[in-house]
Amino acid sequence: MATTRRTSTKRPVEYPTSDGKPMAETEVHREDMVDLIATLKDHFAADPMVYVSGNLLLFYEEGNRRKHVAPDVLVARDLPKLPLRKYYLLWEEGKAPDVVIELTSKTTRDADLNRKFQLYRDVLKVSEYFLFDPLGDYLQPRLQGYRLRRGGYVSIRMVSDRLPSRVLGLHLERNGDELRLYDPATGKWLPTPQEVEEALEEAEAVARQETAARQQAEAEVERLRREIEDLRRRLPPT
C-alpha cells in the first residue's frame, strides 16, 4: 500500500505590538521620551537613512515572541525611515539600533542596569547606550552613557557637563528633569516640538505686526497724497 508523505507548512509567527506595560513610568518620563523622539526625528528629517523611534518592541530572535525589548528611544543609521513599523524585527532590519536611550526609574533600574545593559552590549551590540534618571530616584550622576569598545561598554566622559554621542553628532545634557540634545555645530540645544511651535507662533505674530504697520503706513501715504491733490485743486490758477 502506497503512503503519501505529509508535508508540514510552517505558520508565520504573529509578533505582538505591545508588551502590555505602560508607555512610561510617570508623566515626566513620558514627556521626556516623546520630546526626545520628536526632536531627533526633526533633526534627521532630511536624511532618509536615519530611523528614529521609541517605545517599540524589538524582537531579536526569529520565531520567539518572548525575546524582545522596548527601548524608550532608539536611533539606527543606514536604516530607511519608511515604511512605518509595527515592531522592529532584527533579522529583517539587518542591524540593531546604533543608539539607545533609556529613561530610567526605581522600577526599571534592575532591567536598565542589568538585563538591558547586557542585552544591548552582548547580543544587539548597540554602539552607544545612555541612561537618564529624570527624577533623580537612584542614578548618580543622573545622566550616564556607555560606548561599545572591543565587545565591552566603557563610560563616556562628560565634556562641559554634556555626554557626547559620536553616532548622533550631538551631546546629551541634563536640564533639571529634562534631557536635552545639544548641537556643537550651532552651540545651541535642538528645539523641542513645543519650542518649535512657540517660535512659529512668535514669527507669525511678528509678521502680522509688520503687515499691520505696513498697511498703516500705506494708508497714511495715501491720505497725504489726497490732501496734496486737494490743496492743488484749491490753489488759484497762475
trRosetta pair geometry for C-beta under 8 A, 3 or more apart (Angstrom, degrees):
i j d omega theta_ij theta_ji phi_ij phi_ji
13 62 7.9 156 27 177 143 63
13 63 5.3 168 -38 -127 149 48
13 65 6.4 -157 179 -60 119 94
14 65 7.9 13 84 -95 54 127
15 57 7.3 -173 156 109 111 134
15 59 5.6 -84 -140 -41 143 153
15 65 5.9 -176 -121 -118 64 83
15 68 7.9 129 -164 -75 112 138
15 86 7.9 138 85 107 102 112
15 87 5.5 -111 116 54 128 160
15 89 7.1 179 -2 -83 166 104
16 19 7.0 118 106 -79 130 47
16 57 6.7 83 93 -10 78 176
16 65 6.5 79 0 -167 93 111
16 87 7.8 101 91 -70 42 146
17 57 6.5 -166 -153 19 31 127
17 86 5.0 -74 -105 174 116 96
17 87 5.8 -135 -113 -52 64 103
18 21 8.0 -165 174 31 84 59
18 57 7.1 -147 -90 -36 18 125
19 57 6.2 144 -40 -92 96 114
19 68 7.0 -162 -79 95 118 126
19 70 6.0 -126 0 -26 132 138
21 70 7.6 -176 55 44 124 149
22 25 7.4 120 90 -86 122 26
23 30 5.9 61 106 -113 111 107
23 33 7.7 -165 153 76 95 150
23 55 5.7 11 -151 -142 82 148
24 27 7.7 111 92 -98 123 16
24 29 3.9 -176 174 106 116 106
24 30 3.7 -174 43 -70 145 73
24 33 5.7 -161 -86 8 133 140
24 55 7.7 -69 -56 -91 83 129
24 72 7.5 70 -103 -127 95 111
24 103 6.9 -1 -141 81 110 132
25 29 4.5 75 45 8 87 159
25 103 7.6 -143 17 114 109 100
25 105 4.3 77 -98 5 177 159
25 107 6.2 160 -120 46 118 117
25 108 6.7 -112 -64 -11 126 117
26 29 4.9 104 50 7 69 99
26 30 7.0 -130 100 -3 39 89
26 105 7.3 134 -3 -97 101 151
26 134 7.8 -138 61 77 116 132
26 135 7.1 58 33 -44 150 135
27 30 5.4 -54 -144 39 35 113
27 31 6.1 34 158 -19 69 105
28 31 6.1 -55 -145 37 26 106
28 32 6.4 27 155 -18 62 109
28 134 4.9 176 137 129 116 144
28 135 6.3 111 82 -60 153 96
28 177 5.3 -68 -161 167 126 135
29 32 5.8 -58 -149 38 28 112
29 33 6.2 27 156 -19 65 109
29 72 7.9 -96 177 -131 98 140
29 103 4.7 149 -148 126 89 132
29 105 6.6 -56 -74 -45 141 125
29 134 5.8 -163 -81 20 63 142
30 33 5.8 -58 -148 37 29 110
30 34 6.2 25 158 -16 66 108
31 34 5.9 -54 -142 39 30 109
31 35 6.1 30 159 -18 65 110
32 35 6.0 -61 -147 39 25 109
32 36 6.2 25 158 -20 64 109
32 103 5.4 135 92 -112 129 146
32 132 7.3 -140 164 101 147 133
32 134 5.5 -143 -32 -84 156 137
32 177 7.3 -116 -65 142 122 81
32 178 6.2 -178 -107 -131 96 55
32 179 5.6 71 -164 21 116 96
33 36 5.9 -57 -147 35 27 110
33 37 6.4 23 159 -15 64 108
33 54 5.9 -173 -178 143 100 146
33 55 6.7 75 161 -40 140 113
33 72 5.0 -106 -118 -178 117 104
33 73 6.3 -160 -145 -53 75 96
33 103 5.6 -107 -65 0 95 143
34 37 6.1 -58 -148 37 28 108
34 38 6.2 20 158 -12 65 112
35 38 6.0 -61 -143 43 27 106
35 39 5.8 27 160 -21 66 113
35 178 7.5 -35 81 -146 155 104
35 192 4.7 -22 -155 -141 112 115
35 193 6.6 -135 -124 14 68 94
35 194 7.7 -39 -111 3 110 100
36 39 5.9 -57 -140 38 25 110
36 40 6.2 21 161 -14 63 110
36 54 7.3 88 89 -55 103 161
36 72 7.9 49 66 132 141 102
36 73 5.0 -56 116 -91 129 150
36 101 6.4 -106 163 83 155 151
36 179 6.3 6 -79 83 122 110
36 181 7.3 120 -132 -36 75 116
37 40 6.1 -61 -148 40 25 106
37 41 6.2 26 155 -20 63 109
37 52 6.3 151 -157 150 68 105
37 53 6.9 15 -142 -161 117 21
37 54 4.5 -114 -84 15 125 130
37 73 5.7 -149 -72 -117 79 94
38 41 5.6 -54 -145 36 30 113
38 42 6.3 30 156 -18 64 106
38 192 7.3 65 85 -165 113 66
38 193 4.6 -20 130 -45 146 121
39 42 5.9 -56 -150 37 29 110
39 43 6.3 29 152 -21 64 108
39 181 5.8 162 130 25 135 132
39 190 5.1 116 -178 114 112 122
39 191 7.3 -168 -125 91 100 40
39 192 5.6 -54 -75 -112 116 53
39 193 7.1 -116 -64 -32 70 73
40 43 5.5 -53 -143 35 33 113
40 44 6.3 2 166 8 67 109
40 52 4.6 177 115 -139 111 146
40 73 7.2 117 5 -169 150 120
40 75 6.2 -111 177 -84 144 120
40 168 7.6 -73 -128 -134 108 123
40 181 7.1 143 -73 -58 78 166
41 44 6.6 -73 -142 53 24 88
41 45 6.4 58 152 -74 62 82
41 52 4.7 -151 -77 77 71 138
42 45 5.5 -14 -151 -34 32 118
42 190 7.5 152 82 173 110 119
42 191 8.0 -63 102 74 151 83
42 193 7.5 167 -34 -81 142 75
42 196 7.2 -132 -143 -60 165 156
43 170 7.5 5 174 -63 164 142
43 181 7.3 -87 -45 117 155 149
43 183 7.9 -174 -133 -79 127 120
43 190 5.5 -36 -76 -136 122 147
44 47 5.0 -60 -172 46 82 109
44 50 4.0 -90 179 90 140 141
44 52 6.1 140 52 -30 131 126
44 75 7.8 134 -12 -143 159 115
47 50 4.5 48 99 4 119 111
48 80 6.1 -7 153 -138 89 76
48 81 5.7 -103 -158 8 58 107
48 82 7.7 -45 -160 16 98 93
49 77 6.9 45 133 -173 88 59
49 78 5.5 4 168 -114 114 29
49 79 6.6 121 -170 46 65 27
49 80 6.1 -39 -107 -87 59 51
49 81 7.7 -102 -74 -23 17 77
50 75 6.8 -8 -177 -168 95 95
50 76 7.5 164 -159 83 49 47
50 77 5.6 -19 -109 -110 78 61
50 79 7.4 55 -136 55 20 74
50 81 7.2 16 72 -65 49 93
51 75 7.2 156 84 -156 56 46
51 76 4.5 -9 60 59 105 97
51 77 8.0 -157 24 -73 73 16
51 79 4.1 -56 1 97 126 109
51 80 6.7 46 -65 88 109 25
51 81 5.6 174 -100 -98 69 47
52 73 7.8 -16 -167 -168 86 85
52 74 7.4 167 -150 89 44 55
52 75 5.3 -7 -103 -106 76 79
52 81 7.9 -8 23 -117 72 93
53 56 4.8 -1 142 -5 126 144
53 73 8.0 169 97 -151 36 45
53 74 5.6 -11 67 60 76 96
53 85 7.1 -42 -87 51 163 117
53 88 7.3 172 72 -59 147 123
54 71 6.4 -90 -132 108 65 80
54 72 5.4 3 -163 151 112 40
54 73 4.3 -22 -97 -98 126 46
54 74 6.0 163 -86 12 61 71
55 70 6.0 23 -152 170 39 111
55 71 7.9 -96 -52 90 28 46
55 72 6.3 18 -59 -136 72 44
56 70 6.4 174 71 -143 24 80
56 71 7.4 -14 50 53 75 77
56 74 7.2 -92 46 27 110 126
56 85 6.7 63 -165 96 142 114
56 87 6.3 164 174 -130 89 46
56 88 5.6 85 126 -18 116 106
57 68 4.9 2 -171 179 97 138
57 69 7.7 144 -151 74 55 25
57 70 5.3 -37 -90 -86 52 95
57 87 4.5 -30 75 -132 95 108
57 88 6.9 -171 98 28 47 78
58 68 6.0 151 75 -158 45 77
58 69 5.3 -24 60 65 102 75
58 70 6.8 164 9 -91 80 38
58 71 6.6 25 -6 0 133 95
58 74 7.4 103 -58 -56 138 167
58 87 7.2 177 -86 178 29 82
58 88 4.1 -21 -109 72 75 117
58 90 6.7 69 176 -55 90 93
58 96 7.9 72 -180 -140 140 81
58 97 7.6 -76 -106 -15 155 111
58 124 7.9 35 136 -106 140 140
59 62 7.7 95 134 -90 113 38
59 64 7.4 168 -166 77 105 71
59 65 7.5 -48 -119 -128 129 35
59 67 6.2 83 -157 90 71 78
59 68 4.7 -38 -91 -93 62 96
59 87 6.2 42 -8 148 103 127
59 88 7.0 172 22 85 64 59
59 89 5.4 -11 61 -113 107 62
59 90 6.4 -130 94 0 56 88
60 67 5.6 -104 59 142 76 106
60 68 7.0 153 5 -103 78 42
60 69 7.2 12 -12 11 120 98
60 90 4.5 50 -119 -11 59 149
60 96 7.6 19 -113 -99 114 107
60 119 7.7 157 27 -172 163 109
60 123 6.1 77 149 144 151 124
60 124 6.3 -87 -114 -79 144 93
61 64 4.1 0 96 38 112 126
61 67 3.8 27 27 75 113 160
61 90 8.0 22 -37 43 29 128
62 89 7.6 62 -100 -171 78 105
62 91 4.8 -4 -63 -1 115 155
64 67 4.2 44 105 8 122 112
65 68 7.5 -30 172 -21 42 119
68 87 7.8 -48 -135 -165 134 127
69 116 6.2 127 -148 -115 136 91
69 119 6.0 146 -54 124 151 155
71 74 4.4 92 84 -56 141 105
71 97 6.6 -67 19 24 164 160
71 100 4.5 -105 -135 -144 140 106
71 101 7.3 93 174 51 105 45
71 102 6.6 -98 -148 -76 71 81
72 100 7.9 104 42 -179 70 80
72 101 5.9 -77 77 99 103 73
72 102 5.2 125 10 -124 115 44
72 103 4.9 169 -160 11 173 88
73 99 7.8 -28 119 120 93 95
73 100 7.0 143 83 -161 63 46
73 101 3.9 -3 60 53 116 105
73 102 7.8 -150 30 -64 79 31
73 103 7.9 76 -8 -25 103 94
74 88 7.6 -33 82 -53 160 167
74 97 3.9 -91 -168 -108 109 156
74 99 6.9 156 -155 87 47 62
74 100 5.3 -10 -103 -104 79 72
74 101 7.8 -156 -68 23 38 70
75 97 6.2 99 61 -164 34 103
75 98 6.0 -54 100 60 80 90
75 99 4.3 6 50 54 104 108
75 167 7.0 145 96 129 122 123
75 168 6.5 63 85 -86 166 97
76 79 4.1 10 116 20 115 142
76 93 7.3 -23 167 174 167 135
76 95 6.5 143 -160 99 120 107
76 96 7.4 -151 -108 129 114 33
76 97 4.6 -98 -68 -117 91 58
76 98 5.6 132 -121 -1 45 85
77 98 5.2 6 11 -7 92 151
77 167 6.7 -146 -20 -169 126 97
78 95 7.2 39 86 36 107 159
79 93 6.2 7 -132 -167 126 105
79 95 6.6 -134 -69 61 115 114
85 88 6.0 59 146 -75 155 62
88 93 6.2 -3 -169 -33 82 145
88 97 7.9 0 180 -44 161 99
89 92 4.1 45 91 21 113 113
89 93 6.3 156 78 -14 58 88
90 93 6.0 -60 -138 42 27 105
90 95 7.8 -114 -159 92 73 12
90 96 6.2 -1 -131 -83 108 74
90 124 7.4 -119 -115 -116 137 88
91 94 7.7 35 179 -73 26 42
93 96 7.9 107 93 -80 128 26
96 124 3.9 139 -137 -174 156 90
96 125 6.0 140 39 60 140 74
96 126 5.8 -100 129 -76 126 70
97 100 5.5 102 96 -63 136 86
97 124 7.3 9 40 166 75 130
97 126 5.8 9 83 -120 83 103
98 126 6.9 131 -167 -156 16 66
98 127 4.7 -5 -166 23 73 120
98 128 6.9 28 147 24 70 89
98 167 4.7 172 138 -151 120 146
99 126 7.1 113 -108 -177 13 102
99 127 6.7 -42 -67 65 59 94
99 128 4.8 -10 -111 69 80 103
99 129 7.8 177 -155 -79 51 35
99 130 7.3 10 -172 2 94 105
99 165 6.3 34 -114 -161 138 134
99 167 5.0 -173 -52 84 111 144
99 168 6.1 21 -49 -47 165 103
100 120 5.8 -114 36 -122 147 138
100 126 5.1 -21 -1 -165 113 155
100 128 7.6 178 30 94 59 59
100 129 5.3 -4 64 -117 98 73
100 130 7.2 -174 95 32 52 68
101 130 4.6 -15 -112 71 77 106
101 131 7.7 168 -159 -84 56 26
101 132 6.8 6 -175 4 101 109
101 172 7.7 168 -111 -111 127 147
101 179 7.4 166 -176 125 138 159
102 108 7.3 -150 172 135 118 134
102 112 4.9 177 126 -129 152 114
102 116 6.7 91 -69 124 156 157
102 129 7.6 7 2 -174 104 88
102 130 7.3 177 26 92 64 56
102 131 5.2 -16 67 -111 97 73
102 132 7.5 172 88 28 49 66
103 132 5.6 -29 -113 73 62 93
103 133 7.9 134 -170 -99 55 26
103 134 6.0 14 -165 -23 105 110
103 179 7.4 -137 -99 -3 98 138
104 108 5.3 -138 -145 89 67 109
104 109 5.9 86 175 -93 115 61
104 112 4.4 -81 -109 17 120 177
104 113 7.8 70 -141 -39 152 87
104 131 5.0 10 -13 -167 132 103
104 132 6.8 154 18 70 83 36
104 133 5.2 -45 75 -86 93 75
104 137 8.0 -131 119 50 79 117
104 139 6.1 84 82 -36 128 138
105 108 5.2 69 48 25 76 97
105 109 6.9 -105 95 -44 33 82
105 133 6.9 135 -88 -138 43 79
105 134 7.8 -25 -79 38 91 88
105 135 6.8 39 -118 34 93 117
105 137 5.4 65 -155 19 61 155
105 138 8.0 99 -177 17 32 105
106 109 5.9 -28 -146 -15 26 119
106 137 4.6 -114 -44 161 88 140
106 138 5.8 118 -93 -22 71 124
108 111 5.3 -63 -167 49 67 109
108 112 5.2 64 137 -26 92 111
109 112 5.8 -61 -139 41 27 108
109 113 5.8 2 171 1 67 116
109 137 7.7 -132 -58 100 123 119
109 138 5.6 -11 -96 68 149 147
109 139 7.5 -169 -119 -57 107 91
110 113 6.6 -70 -138 48 20 94
110 114 5.5 -24 176 21 62 123
110 115 7.4 44 133 1 75 99
111 114 6.7 -75 -122 55 16 84
111 115 4.9 -39 -143 46 63 113
111 116 5.3 60 153 -15 76 105
112 116 5.3 -23 -121 48 33 132
112 117 6.9 66 149 -43 41 91
112 131 5.8 108 165 -120 126 125
113 116 7.8 42 2 53 18 92
113 117 5.5 7 -175 -29 26 136
113 131 7.6 27 -76 -94 76 166
114 117 5.8 -13 -86 31 5 113
114 118 6.6 -7 167 -8 48 108
115 118 6.3 -65 -152 39 23 103
115 119 6.1 21 155 -19 63 113
116 119 5.4 -56 -141 40 33 113
116 120 5.9 30 162 -17 70 107
117 120 6.3 -58 -147 38 21 105
117 121 6.2 10 157 -9 60 117
117 129 7.1 134 -125 138 63 160
117 146 7.9 63 -144 29 94 161
117 153 7.3 -91 -173 9 92 159
118 121 5.8 -64 -141 45 28 107
118 122 5.3 -10 177 11 70 120
118 123 7.7 57 133 -4 69 97
119 122 6.8 -61 -114 50 16 86
119 123 5.1 -33 -157 35 58 121
119 124 6.1 41 148 -1 74 107
120 123 7.6 -13 -51 53 10 81
120 124 5.2 -41 -130 57 41 119
120 125 7.9 -142 167 7 48 7
120 126 4.0 -40 -170 24 95 127
120 129 5.0 102 126 -87 152 135
121 124 7.9 49 17 53 17 78
121 125 7.4 32 -178 -101 25 38
121 126 7.2 -59 -68 42 37 84
121 129 7.4 -65 -61 -12 80 148
121 146 7.8 -41 -83 126 109 139
121 148 6.7 167 -133 -104 70 98
121 151 7.9 78 169 170 90 52
121 152 6.9 18 -169 -142 126 37
121 153 5.1 -83 -104 -35 125 108
122 125 7.8 -41 148 -65 7 63
122 151 7.9 45 -109 -174 62 85
125 148 6.4 79 -168 -138 66 164
126 129 5.5 85 102 -65 125 95
126 148 6.9 161 89 -40 45 128
127 147 6.8 -7 161 -151 68 71
127 148 5.2 -103 -137 26 39 115
127 166 7.9 -98 147 70 126 103
127 167 5.5 125 91 -63 136 133
128 145 6.6 -5 -173 -172 97 105
128 146 7.0 162 -154 84 51 51
128 147 5.4 -14 -103 -104 79 70
128 148 7.3 -109 -61 -1 41 83
128 156 7.4 34 -142 -53 103 140
128 165 5.6 123 145 -139 168 92
128 166 7.1 168 -59 40 137 81
128 167 5.4 -144 9 6 130 126
128 168 7.9 -97 63 -10 153 95
129 145 7.0 160 86 -155 47 57
129 146 4.7 -9 60 58 94 101
129 153 6.6 -40 37 -125 122 135
130 143 7.3 -10 -172 -168 102 82
130 144 7.1 166 -154 90 57 48
130 145 4.5 -16 -103 -103 81 88
130 146 7.7 -172 -75 22 41 64
130 163 6.7 147 -119 101 117 149
130 165 7.5 -55 -48 -83 132 116
130 172 5.9 89 -146 6 155 172
131 139 6.3 -152 127 -130 116 158
131 143 7.5 170 89 -149 56 38
131 144 5.0 -2 57 60 97 95
131 145 7.6 -172 22 -77 63 43
132 139 7.8 -174 -167 79 19 154
132 142 6.5 39 -159 147 62 81
132 143 5.1 3 -109 -106 83 76
132 144 7.9 -175 -75 26 45 60
132 172 7.5 -126 -68 167 124 131
132 174 7.0 169 -142 -92 110 96
132 179 4.6 -18 -149 -77 171 136
133 136 5.8 104 120 -90 110 27
133 137 5.8 -129 -171 33 117 79
133 138 6.5 -142 -134 53 152 61
133 139 3.6 168 -23 36 140 117
133 142 4.5 -115 59 -150 93 79
133 143 7.7 -135 25 -60 71 44
134 142 7.6 115 -76 179 12 124
134 177 4.6 51 -178 -168 92 80
134 178 7.4 38 -131 -71 100 22
134 179 7.3 -89 -88 -28 87 94
135 177 6.6 23 -79 -125 51 106
136 139 7.5 -115 -134 55 41 71
136 142 5.4 -58 -94 -92 73 126
139 142 5.4 102 92 -125 99 43
139 143 8.0 104 124 -39 127 20
139 144 6.5 -122 -180 -5 122 117
141 144 6.4 144 69 -64 81 82
141 174 8.0 -140 159 -9 108 151
142 174 5.8 91 84 -111 113 154
143 163 6.2 -147 143 -13 114 127
143 172 6.4 -169 -170 123 132 111
143 173 7.7 15 -151 -149 179 20
143 174 4.7 -148 -27 -47 132 113
143 179 6.9 140 -104 -116 117 102
144 155 7.1 -62 -166 -137 95 97
144 156 8.0 137 177 44 53 89
144 163 7.7 117 -167 -82 16 153
145 155 7.1 101 80 -162 57 58
145 156 3.8 -28 95 36 109 127
145 163 4.2 132 -1 -177 141 146
145 165 7.4 -124 -153 -81 150 81
145 172 6.8 139 -63 46 134 134
146 153 3.8 14 172 -176 131 116
146 154 6.6 146 -155 66 76 27
146 155 6.1 -47 -100 -98 70 40
146 156 6.4 -142 -83 -15 16 89
147 153 7.0 134 60 -151 27 65
147 154 5.8 -32 62 62 81 82
147 156 5.3 94 -22 -72 104 97
147 166 7.3 60 -125 15 134 117
148 151 7.4 7 -172 -107 93 9
148 152 7.4 155 -148 82 58 24
148 153 6.1 -40 -91 -93 53 62
149 152 6.3 -34 70 68 68 72
149 153 7.6 100 24 -129 76 19
149 154 5.0 -13 29 4 127 120
156 163 5.1 81 106 -158 126 101
156 164 6.8 -149 178 56 123 65
156 165 8.0 -5 -145 -84 165 53
158 161 5.9 4 -178 -110 123 21
158 162 6.6 123 -158 54 74 28
158 163 6.2 -55 -103 -76 60 65
159 162 5.6 -41 71 67 73 83
159 163 7.6 120 22 -109 79 21
159 164 5.5 18 23 -28 130 111
159 171 6.9 -103 67 -124 106 134
161 173 6.5 63 119 -136 86 97
161 174 7.7 -94 164 42 99 87
162 171 3.8 39 155 162 131 127
162 172 6.4 154 -166 70 79 39
162 173 4.4 -40 -107 -79 94 95
162 182 5.6 -63 -129 38 150 142
163 171 6.3 151 72 -164 38 74
163 172 4.6 -17 60 56 98 97
163 173 7.6 -178 20 -69 68 48
164 170 7.9 179 -148 104 56 31
164 171 5.0 -39 -95 -101 58 86
164 184 7.8 9 -117 -38 106 136
165 168 4.0 31 103 31 129 106
165 169 7.2 -42 92 10 84 21
165 170 5.5 3 50 65 111 69
165 171 6.9 176 10 -99 76 30
165 172 6.4 69 -29 -21 111 98
166 169 7.5 23 -172 -70 29 48
168 181 7.6 -97 151 -149 145 119
169 183 8.0 24 124 -136 86 75
169 184 7.8 -119 166 34 69 101
169 185 7.8 15 156 -25 110 115
170 181 4.9 0 167 -172 142 98
170 182 6.4 143 -175 68 82 47
170 183 5.9 -45 -118 -92 88 57
170 184 7.6 177 -131 -3 38 82
170 190 7.2 -26 -133 -24 137 125
171 181 7.4 142 72 -162 45 50
171 182 4.2 -28 66 65 99 106
171 183 7.9 -162 23 -67 82 14
171 184 6.2 84 -15 -47 113 98
172 179 6.2 -11 -168 -176 101 101
172 180 7.5 145 -159 78 50 45
172 181 6.5 -28 -102 -103 59 60
172 182 7.5 -165 -74 17 10 89
173 179 7.5 145 74 -162 38 54
173 180 4.9 -31 71 68 92 94
173 181 7.6 163 24 -92 84 13
173 182 5.0 51 -7 -23 127 121
173 189 7.4 -105 53 -99 127 102
174 178 7.4 140 -162 82 50 53
174 179 6.3 -34 -101 -105 57 62
174 180 7.6 139 -121 20 7 84
175 178 4.6 -21 71 70 92 104
175 179 7.7 162 26 -98 77 14
175 180 4.9 37 -1 -13 122 123
175 189 7.9 -10 -34 -95 148 150
180 189 4.7 -40 173 -136 125 127
180 190 7.6 171 -178 45 79 73
181 189 6.5 107 73 -160 50 74
181 190 4.5 -12 86 26 106 117
182 188 7.3 -161 -147 115 69 22
182 189 5.4 -51 -96 -96 63 59
182 190 7.5 -143 -88 -7 16 76
183 186 4.6 32 97 31 118 99
183 187 7.5 -43 89 5 74 19
183 188 6.1 -3 49 65 98 63
183 189 7.4 119 7 -147 80 12
183 190 5.8 96 -33 -58 108 83
184 187 7.0 31 -157 -76 35 49
191 195 4.0 -134 -163 95 96 121
191 196 5.0 126 121 -58 128 76
191 199 6.8 -38 -146 -10 160 139
192 195 4.7 94 49 8 73 103
192 196 7.1 -132 95 -6 38 86
193 196 5.6 -53 -148 34 33 113
193 197 6.4 33 154 -19 65 105
194 197 5.7 -54 -150 36 32 112
194 198 6.3 31 152 -18 66 106
195 198 5.6 -51 -143 38 34 112
195 199 6.2 36 155 -21 65 105
196 199 5.8 -56 -149 36 29 111
196 200 6.4 29 153 -19 64 106
197 200 5.7 -55 -150 35 31 111
197 201 6.4 30 153 -18 65 106
198 201 5.7 -54 -147 37 32 111
198 202 6.3 32 154 -19 65 106
199 202 5.7 -53 -146 37 31 111
199 203 6.3 32 154 -19 64 106
200 203 5.7 -54 -146 37 31 110
200 204 6.3 31 154 -19 64 106
201 204 5.7 -54 -148 37 30 112
201 205 6.4 33 152 -21 64 105
202 205 5.6 -52 -148 34 32 112
202 206 6.4 32 153 -18 65 104
203 206 5.7 -52 -148 37 33 111
203 207 6.2 35 152 -21 65 106
204 207 5.5 -52 -146 36 32 113
204 208 6.4 35 153 -21 65 103
205 208 5.7 -51 -149 33 31 111
205 209 6.5 32 152 -18 64 105
206 209 5.7 -55 -150 37 33 112
206 210 6.3 31 153 -18 66 106
207 210 5.7 -54 -146 38 31 111
207 211 6.3 34 153 -21 64 106
208 211 5.6 -54 -148 36 31 112
208 212 6.3 30 154 -18 65 106
209 212 5.7 -54 -146 37 30 109
209 213 6.2 29 155 -18 65 107
210 213 5.7 -53 -144 38 31 111
210 214 6.3 32 155 -19 64 106
211 214 5.8 -55 -147 37 29 110
211 215 6.3 28 155 -18 64 107
212 215 5.7 -55 -146 38 30 111
212 216 6.3 32 153 -21 64 107
213 216 5.6 -54 -148 36 31 113
213 217 6.3 31 153 -19 65 105
214 217 5.7 -54 -147 36 32 111
214 218 6.3 32 154 -19 65 106
215 218 5.7 -53 -146 37 31 112
215 219 6.3 34 153 -21 64 105
216 219 5.7 -53 -149 35 31 112
216 220 6.5 32 152 -20 64 105
217 220 5.7 -54 -150 35 33 112
217 221 6.5 34 152 -19 65 103
218 221 5.7 -50 -148 35 33 112
218 222 6.4 34 152 -19 64 105
219 222 5.6 -54 -149 37 32 112
219 223 6.4 36 151 -22 65 103
220 223 5.6 -50 -148 33 33 113
220 224 6.5 30 154 -16 65 104
221 224 5.9 -56 -150 38 31 109
221 225 6.3 35 152 -24 65 106
222 225 5.6 -51 -147 33 32 114
222 226 6.6 31 155 -18 64 104
223 226 6.0 -58 -154 35 31 108
223 227 6.5 30 151 -19 65 105
224 227 5.6 -53 -148 35 35 113
224 228 6.4 35 154 -19 67 103
225 228 5.9 -55 -151 35 31 110
225 229 6.5 30 152 -17 64 107
226 229 5.6 -54 -147 38 34 112
226 230 6.2 36 153 -22 66 105
227 230 5.6 -54 -148 35 31 112
227 231 6.4 32 153 -19 65 104
228 231 5.7 -53 -149 36 32 111
228 232 6.4 35 153 -21 64 105
229 232 5.7 -53 -150 34 32 114
229 233 6.6 33 152 -21 64 103
230 233 5.8 -53 -153 32 33 111
230 234 6.7 26 152 -16 64 107
231 234 5.8 -61 -150 37 34 109
231 235 6.7 45 152 -35 66 97
232 235 5.8 -42 -153 13 35 115
